[in-house]
């Protein structure tokens, strides 16, 4: 196995792990935030609009973590900084 195939294989595996691990935490956090918001709305029905607005802002911030992981995975696959170095060393 040559260096180019090792870099390619490692990039794809790490991109998959980035998405997998980077989605677990925000997914659990969104579930907990939703459960807490529903509990708060059940206790204070008059404040449902305020709780819902705050919930959506918090969910957007939590979701941004998953988007960052997606961007990192795309960089690993399509714009890997090691590709040019490995190709130049291989003489390509």
C-alpha contacts under 8 A as a table, 3 or more apart, distances in Angstrom:
res1	aa1	res2	aa2	distance
1	X	5	X	6.54
1	X	6	X	6.93
2	X	5	X	5.66
2	X	6	X	6.46
3	X	6	X	5.10
3	X	7	X	6.19
3	X	86	X	6.89
4	X	7	X	5.24
4	X	8	X	6.19
4	X	83	X	7.52
4	X	86	X	6.40
4	X	87	X	7.06
5	X	8	X	4.98
5	X	9	X	5.97
6	X	9	X	5.14
6	X	10	X	6.01
7	X	10	X	5.18
7	X	11	X	6.02
7	X	82	X	7.56
7	X	83	X	7.43
8	X	11	X	5.11
8	X	12	X	6.30
8	X	77	X	7.87
9	X	12	X	5.28
9	X	13	X	6.19
10	X	13	X	5.16
10	X	14	X	5.94
11	X	14	X	5.24
11	X	15	X	5.98
11	X	76	X	5.45
11	X	77	X	5.85
11	X	80	X	7.71
12	X	15	X	5.08
12	X	16	X	6.26
12	X	76	X	7.35
12	X	77	X	6.18
13	X	16	X	5.19
13	X	17	X	6.26
14	X	17	X	4.98
14	X	18	X	5.94
14	X	73	X	7.52
14	X	76	X	7.63
15	X	18	X	5.03
15	X	19	X	6.35
15	X	72	X	7.48
15	X	73	X	4.31
15	X	74	X	7.28
15	X	76	X	6.13
15	X	77	X	6.81
16	X	19	X	5.31
16	X	20	X	6.10
16	X	73	X	7.25
17	X	20	X	4.97
17	X	21	X	5.85
17	X	22	X	7.86
18	X	21	X	5.52
18	X	22	X	5.52
18	X	69	X	6.02
18	X	70	X	7.56
18	X	72	X	7.59
18	X	73	X	6.23
19	X	22	X	5.05
19	X	23	X	5.90
19	X	66	X	7.56
19	X	69	X	5.91
19	X	70	X	6.08
19	X	73	X	6.78
20	X	23	X	5.46
20	X	24	X	6.59
21	X	24	X	5.40
21	X	25	X	7.17
22	X	25	X	6.30
22	X	26	X	7.23
22	X	65	X	7.29
22	X	66	X	5.76
22	X	69	X	5.70
23	X	26	X	5.65
23	X	27	X	5.94
23	X	66	X	5.60
23	X	69	X	7.93
24	X	27	X	5.18
24	X	28	X	6.23
25	X	28	X	5.30
25	X	29	X	6.13
26	X	29	X	4.89
26	X	30	X	5.96
26	X	62	X	5.76
26	X	63	X	6.42
26	X	65	X	6.82
26	X	66	X	6.63
27	X	30	X	5.22
27	X	31	X	6.34
28	X	31	X	5.13
28	X	32	X	6.29
29	X	32	X	5.12
29	X	33	X	6.07
29	X	62	X	7.28
30	X	33	X	5.02
30	X	34	X	6.07
30	X	59	X	6.26
30	X	62	X	6.97
31	X	34	X	5.18
31	X	35	X	6.17
32	X	35	X	5.08
32	X	36	X	6.12
33	X	36	X	5.14
33	X	37	X	6.08
33	X	55	X	7.22
33	X	59	X	7.66
34	X	37	X	5.05
34	X	38	X	6.12
34	X	55	X	7.44
35	X	38	X	5.20
35	X	39	X	6.15
36	X	39	X	5.05
36	X	40	X	6.09
37	X	40	X	4.99
37	X	41	X	6.09
37	X	51	X	6.57
37	X	52	X	7.33
37	X	55	X	6.78
38	X	41	X	5.06
38	X	42	X	6.08
39	X	42	X	5.05
39	X	43	X	6.35
40	X	43	X	5.14
40	X	44	X	5.95
40	X	45	X	7.95
40	X	51	X	7.56
41	X	44	X	5.01
41	X	45	X	4.99
41	X	46	X	7.90
41	X	47	X	6.87
41	X	48	X	5.39
41	X	51	X	7.06
42	X	45	X	5.85
44	X	47	X	5.65
44	X	48	X	7.03
45	X	48	X	5.36
46	X	49	X	7.81
47	X	50	X	5.46
47	X	51	X	6.18
48	X	51	X	5.13
48	X	52	X	5.91
49	X	52	X	5.16
49	X	53	X	6.12
50	X	53	X	5.21
50	X	54	X	6.19
51	X	54	X	5.19
51	X	55	X	5.95
52	X	55	X	4.90
52	X	56	X	6.23
53	X	56	X	5.34
53	X	57	X	6.50
54	X	57	X	5.23
54	X	58	X	6.21
55	X	58	X	5.09
55	X	59	X	6.04
56	X	59	X	5.00
56	X	60	X	6.14
57	X	60	X	5.18
57	X	61	X	6.42
58	X	61	X	5.14
58	X	62	X	6.22
59	X	62	X	5.01
59	X	63	X	5.98
60	X	63	X	5.04
60	X	64	X	6.27
61	X	64	X	5.20
61	X	65	X	7.28
62	X	65	X	5.75
62	X	66	X	7.55
63	X	66	X	5.36
63	X	67	X	6.54
64	X	67	X	4.92
64	X	68	X	6.16
65	X	68	X	5.12
65	X	69	X	6.40
66	X	69	X	5.09
66	X	70	X	6.23
67	X	70	X	4.93
67	X	71	X	6.23
68	X	71	X	5.08
68	X	72	X	6.28
69	X	72	X	5.09
69	X	73	X	6.18
70	X	73	X	5.05
70	X	74	X	6.24
71	X	74	X	5.10
71	X	75	X	6.21
72	X	75	X	5.04
72	X	76	X	6.23
73	X	76	X	5.07
73	X	77	X	6.29
74	X	77	X	5.12
74	X	78	X	5.83
74	X	79	X	7.34
75	X	78	X	5.43
75	X	79	X	4.73
75	X	80	X	5.81
76	X	79	X	6.06
76	X	80	X	4.84
77	X	80	X	6.17
80	X	83	X	5.73
81	X	84	X	6.59
81	X	85	X	7.58
82	X	85	X	5.33
82	X	86	X	6.13
83	X	86	X	5.27
83	X	87	X	6.01
84	X	87	X	5.17
84	X	88	X	6.00
85	X	88	X	5.21
85	X	89	X	6.17
86	X	89	X	5.12
86	X	90	X	6.06
87	X	90	X	4.98
87	X	91	X	6.31
87	X	92	X	5.34
88	X	91	X	5.15
88	X	92	X	5.76
89	X	92	X	7.64
